[in-house]
Amino acid sequence: AYISIDGMIEATTIAKPNLCRACFDGEYPMELPDPELLGKQLLETELAAGPAATAAADAIRRP
């Protein structure tokens, strides 16, 4: 038995615009960057640049 997407959304009690259902219908609750900015190179570029290149790098130095 399968549940409809609307049934799944209703069961979560999360508003449809806020629920990530991309695995089911491709709809993300936020706008995605341009396709050329996505992909595995995104993580590879950040990792190659080192920890200082990530937005949370300062968390390592904070108490």
DSSP file (Angstrom, degrees, kcal/mol; ACC not computed):
  #  RESIDUE AA STRUCTURE BP1 BP2  ACC     N-H-->O    O-->H-N    N-H-->O    O-->H-N    TCO  KAPPA ALPHA  PHI   PSI    X-CA   Y-CA   Z-CA
    1    1 A A              0   0    0      0, 0.0     2,-0.3     0, 0.0     0, 0.0   0.000 360.0 360.0 360.0 144.7    0.0    0.0    0.0
    2    2 A Y        -     0   0    0      0, 0.0     2,-0.4     0, 0.0     0, 0.0  -0.879 360.0-137.0-120.9 153.1    1.2    3.5   -0.8
    3    3 A I        -     0   0    0     -2,-0.3     2,-0.0     1,-0.0     5,-0.0  -0.865  27.3-115.5-105.9 144.2    0.3    6.8    0.7
    4    4 A S     >  -     0   0    0     -2,-0.4     4,-2.4     1,-0.1     5,-0.2  -0.310  25.4-113.4 -71.4 161.9   -0.3    9.9   -1.5
    5    5 A I  H  > S+     0   0    0      1,-0.2     4,-2.6     2,-0.2     5,-0.2   0.922 120.5  50.1 -62.6 -42.9    2.1   12.8   -1.2
    6    6 A D  H  > S+     0   0    0      1,-0.2     4,-2.5     2,-0.2    -1,-0.2   0.894 110.5  50.3 -62.9 -38.4   -0.7   14.9    0.2
    7    7 A G  H  > S+     0   0    0      2,-0.2     4,-2.0     1,-0.2    -1,-0.2   0.891 110.5  49.6 -64.2 -39.7   -1.5   12.2    2.7
    8    8 A M  H  X S+     0   0    0     -4,-2.4     4,-1.2     2,-0.2    -2,-0.2   0.921 111.2  49.0 -64.4 -44.0    2.2   12.1    3.7
    9    9 A I  H >X>S+     0   0    0     -4,-2.6     4,-0.9     1,-0.2     5,-0.7   0.924 111.0  49.9 -62.1 -44.7    2.3   15.8    4.1
   10   10 A E  H ><5S+     0   0    0     -4,-2.5     3,-0.5     1,-0.2    -1,-0.2   0.878 107.8  54.4 -61.7 -38.2   -0.9   15.8    6.2
   11   11 A A  H 3<5S+     0   0    0     -4,-2.0    -1,-0.2     1,-0.2    -2,-0.2   0.758 104.4  54.9 -68.3 -25.1    0.6   13.0    8.5
   12   12 A T  H <<5S-     0   0    0     -4,-1.2    -1,-0.2    -3,-0.6    -2,-0.2   0.737  93.6-141.3 -80.7 -21.9    3.7   15.1    9.2
   13   13 A T  T <<5 +     0   0    0     -4,-0.9     2,-0.4    -3,-0.5    -3,-0.1   0.624  61.2 127.0  64.6  16.3    1.8   18.1   10.5
   14   14 A I  S   <S-     0   0    0     -5,-0.7    -1,-0.3     1,-0.0    -2,-0.2  -0.863  71.3-103.9-100.2 136.7    4.5   20.3    8.7
   15   15 A A    >>  -     0   0    0     -2,-0.4     3,-1.7     1,-0.1     4,-0.9  -0.318  29.1-120.1 -60.2 139.4    3.2   22.9    6.3
   16   16 A K  G >4 S+     0   0    0      1,-0.3     3,-0.8     2,-0.2    -1,-0.1   0.857 111.6  54.2 -52.1 -43.3    3.6   21.9    2.7
   17   17 A P  G 34 S+     0   0    0      0, 0.0    -1,-0.3     0, 0.0    -2,-0.1   0.743 113.0  44.7 -65.7 -19.2    5.8   24.9    1.8
   18   18 A N  G <4 S+     0   0    0     -3,-1.7     2,-0.5     2,-0.1    -2,-0.2   0.530  93.1  93.3 -99.6  -8.0    8.2   24.0    4.6
   19   19 A L  S << S-     0   0    0     -4,-0.9     2,-0.8    -3,-0.8   -10,-0.0  -0.762  71.4-135.6 -94.6 124.3    8.4   20.2    4.1
   20   20 A C        +     0   0    0     -2,-0.5     8,-0.2     1,-0.1     3,-0.1  -0.684  38.4 156.8 -77.2 113.5   11.2   18.9    1.9
   21   21 A R    >>> +     0   0    0      6,-1.4     4,-2.4    -2,-0.8     3,-1.8   0.025  26.6 124.7-123.3  23.1    9.5   16.3   -0.3
   22   22 A A  H 3>5 +     0   0    0      1,-0.3     4,-1.4     4,-0.3     6,-0.1   0.797  67.3  61.9 -59.3 -32.2   12.1   16.4   -3.1
   23   23 A C  H 345S+     0   0    0      1,-0.2    -1,-0.3     2,-0.2    -2,-0.1   0.761 115.3  34.3 -64.7 -22.5   12.7   12.6   -2.9
   24   24 A F  H <45S+     0   0    0     -3,-1.8    -2,-0.2     3,-0.2    -1,-0.2   0.821 141.8   1.9-101.9 -39.7    9.1   12.1   -3.8
   25   25 A D  H  <5S-     0   0    0     -4,-2.4    -3,-0.2     2,-0.2    -2,-0.2   0.370  91.8-109.4-135.2   4.6    8.2   15.0   -6.2
   26   26 A G  S  <<S+     0   0    0     -4,-1.4     2,-0.6    -5,-0.5    -4,-0.3   0.553  72.4 136.0  79.8   6.5   11.3   17.1   -6.8
   27   27 A E        -     0   0    0     -6,-0.4    -6,-1.4     2,-0.0    -5,-0.2  -0.804  36.0-165.1 -94.9 119.5   10.0   20.0   -4.8
   28   28 A Y        -     0   0    0     -2,-0.6    -8,-0.1     2,-0.2    -9,-0.1  -0.777  25.2-130.1 -98.9 147.0   12.5   21.6   -2.4
   29   29 A P  S    S+     0   0    0      0, 0.0     2,-0.3     0, 0.0    -1,-0.1   0.431  92.7  40.2 -77.1   3.6   11.3   24.0    0.4
   30   30 A M  S    S-     0   0    0    -12,-0.0     2,-0.3     0, 0.0    -2,-0.2  -0.956  96.9 -92.2-143.4 161.6   13.9   26.5   -0.7
   31   31 A E        -     0   0    0     -2,-0.3     0, 0.0     1,-0.0     0, 0.0  -0.580  40.3-138.2 -77.3 136.3   15.4   27.8   -4.0
   32   32 A L        -     0   0    0     -2,-0.3     6,-0.0     1,-0.1    -1,-0.0  -0.629  21.0-105.7 -92.1 152.8   18.4   25.9   -5.2
   33   33 A P        -     0   0    0      0, 0.0    -1,-0.1     0, 0.0     5,-0.1  -0.166  57.4 -66.0 -66.5 169.7   21.5   27.5   -6.7
   34   34 A D    >   -     0   0    0      1,-0.1     3,-2.3     3,-0.1     4,-0.5  -0.243  50.9-113.0 -55.1 145.1   22.2   27.3  -10.4
   35   35 A P  G >  S+     0   0    0      0, 0.0     3,-1.3     0, 0.0    -1,-0.1   0.812 115.6  60.8 -53.9 -33.9   22.9   23.8  -11.5
   36   36 A E  G 3  S+     0   0    0      1,-0.3    -2,-0.1     3,-0.0     0, 0.0   0.677 101.8  54.2 -71.1 -13.4   26.5   24.7  -12.4
   37   37 A L  G <  S+     0   0    0     -3,-2.3    -1,-0.3     4,-0.0     2,-0.2   0.519 102.4  72.1 -93.0  -6.9   27.1   25.6   -8.7
   38   38 A L    <   +     0   0    0     -3,-1.3     3,-0.2    -4,-0.5     2,-0.2  -0.542  65.1  70.6-100.9 169.2   25.8   22.2   -7.5
   39   39 A G  S >> S-     0   0    0     -2,-0.2     3,-1.6     1,-0.2     4,-0.6  -0.509  94.6 -53.5 116.4 177.5   27.4   18.8   -7.7
   40   40 A K  H 3> S+     0   0    0      1,-0.3     4,-2.1     2,-0.2     3,-0.4   0.763 122.9  69.4 -65.2 -24.9   30.3   16.9   -6.2
   41   41 A Q  H 3> S+     0   0    0      1,-0.2     4,-2.6    -3,-0.2    -1,-0.3   0.760  87.6  68.6 -65.8 -21.9   32.8   19.6   -7.1
   42   42 A L  H <> S+     0   0    0     -3,-1.6     4,-1.6     2,-0.2    -1,-0.2   0.953 108.2  34.2 -60.3 -50.3   31.1   21.8   -4.5
   43   43 A L  H  X S+     0   0    0     -4,-0.6     4,-2.8    -3,-0.4     5,-0.2   0.883 116.9  54.9 -72.3 -38.6   32.4   19.6   -1.7
   44   44 A E  H  X S+     0   0    0     -4,-2.1     4,-2.3     1,-0.2    -2,-0.2   0.891 108.1  49.4 -63.1 -38.8   35.7   18.8   -3.4
   45   45 A T  H  X S+     0   0    0     -4,-2.6     4,-1.6     2,-0.2    -1,-0.2   0.922 113.0  46.6 -65.7 -44.4   36.5   22.5   -3.8
   46   46 A E  H  X S+     0   0    0     -4,-1.6     4,-0.7    -5,-0.2     7,-0.3   0.913 114.4  47.2 -65.0 -42.0   35.7   23.2   -0.2
   47   47 A L  H >< S+     0   0    0     -4,-2.8     3,-0.7     1,-0.2    -2,-0.2   0.885 110.4  52.0 -67.4 -38.3   37.7   20.3    1.1
   48   48 A A  H 3< S+     0   0    0     -4,-2.3    -1,-0.2     1,-0.2    -2,-0.2   0.830 106.1  55.2 -67.0 -31.1   40.7   21.1   -1.2
   49   49 A A  H 3< S-     0   0    0     -4,-1.6    -1,-0.2     1,-0.2     3,-0.2   0.673 113.3-122.5 -77.0 -15.8   40.7   24.6    0.1
   50   50 A G    X<  -     0   0    0     -4,-0.7     3,-1.6    -3,-0.7     4,-0.3  -0.223  35.8 -59.1  97.0 171.3   41.0   23.4    3.7
   51   51 A P  G >  S+     0   0    0      0, 0.0     3,-1.4     0, 0.0     6,-0.2   0.777 125.7  66.4 -64.0 -27.4   38.9   23.9    6.8
   52   52 A A  G 3  S+     0   0    0      1,-0.3     5,-0.1    -3,-0.2    -2,-0.1   0.717  92.6  63.6 -66.9 -18.6   39.3   27.7    6.8
   53   53 A A  G <  S+     0   0    0     -3,-1.6    -1,-0.3    -7,-0.3     2,-0.2   0.643  86.1  89.0 -80.8 -13.9   37.3   27.8    3.6
   54   54 A T  S X  S-     0   0    0     -3,-1.4     3,-1.4    -4,-0.3     4,-0.2  -0.535  82.9-123.9 -86.9 153.5   34.2   26.5    5.1
   55   55 A A  T 3  S+     0   0    0      1,-0.3     3,-0.4    -2,-0.2    -1,-0.1   0.783 110.4  47.1 -65.1 -28.1   31.6   28.8    6.7
   56   56 A A  T >  S+     0   0    0      1,-0.2     3,-1.8     2,-0.1     4,-0.5   0.240  76.1 109.6 -99.2  13.7   31.8   26.9   10.1
   57   57 A A  T X> S+     0   0    0     -3,-1.4     3,-1.3     1,-0.3     4,-0.5   0.840  71.9  61.3 -60.4 -33.1   35.6   26.8   10.3
   58   58 A D  H >> S+     0   0    0     -3,-0.4     4,-1.0     1,-0.3     3,-0.6   0.710  87.7  74.3 -68.5 -16.6   35.6   29.3   13.2
   59   59 A A  H <4 S+     0   0    0     -3,-1.8    -1,-0.3     1,-0.2    -2,-0.2   0.797  88.7  60.5 -63.9 -27.5   33.5   26.9   15.2
   60   60 A I  H <4 S+     0   0    0     -3,-1.3    -1,-0.2    -4,-0.5    -2,-0.2   0.848 107.9  43.5 -66.8 -33.7   36.7   24.8   15.7
   61   61 A R  H << S+     0   0    0     -3,-0.6    -1,-0.2    -4,-0.5    -2,-0.2   0.619  95.8  94.3 -89.1 -13.9   38.4   27.7   17.4
   62   62 A R     <        0   0    0     -4,-1.0    -3,-0.0    -3,-0.1     0, 0.0  -0.521 360.0 360.0 -81.2 147.2   35.5   28.7   19.6
   63   63 A P              0   0    0      0, 0.0    -1,-0.1     0, 0.0    -4,-0.1   0.497 360.0 360.0 -70.5 360.0   35.2   27.4   23.2
